[in-house]
Amino acid sequence: MLATEGLQPPLTPSERNIVESYGGWTNFMLSYTLKSWKDEDVEEALQILHGLG
């Protein structure tokens, strides 16, 4: 497990399923060229995730 996986915010079960389909939180964020250690990128990733859910 990558250290950045610990930066994943709390997710609903359906959101977690979407993230897991990308291979985890880090891969989900990287697929949208976002950085998991930047708060504004995490917010953008959550908005994307809500749009997918």
N, C-alpha and C positions, 0 to 999 in steps of 0.2 A: 504494500500500500504506500502510495506517495504521501509525503508529509503534508502536502497541501490539501489532501482529502479531509484533514481535520478542520479546515476552514469552511467546510460546507455548512450553510445555515440550516436551521430546522426546516424540514420539508414535510408535506403531506405524503401519505403513501402513494398517491398517483403521481405526484411530482418526483418522488424518489424513483419510481419505475421509469419515468422518462430519463432522468439523470443516469440511471443504471444502464439504459439502452445505449448511452454514449460511452460507457465504460467508467463512469464515476464523475464526480463533481469537477475535477481538474480537466478531464477530457471534454466535458460539456462546455466549460468556459473557454478552453483553448479552441474548440471548434468554431466559436464566435469571436476569436481573437481577443478574448478578455483575460485579465489577470486576476487570479483568485485572491491576491493580497491587497487589491485596490478596492476600497469600499464602493466607489462609484461604479466600478465594473461588476461587483457583486449585485448591486441594485439593478443594473441593466440585465444581468443574467437572470435575476428573479422575474423581471418583466417579460423577458423572452420565454421563460419557463411557464409563466402564467398564461401567455398567449398560446403555448403549445398544449396546455392542459385543458 
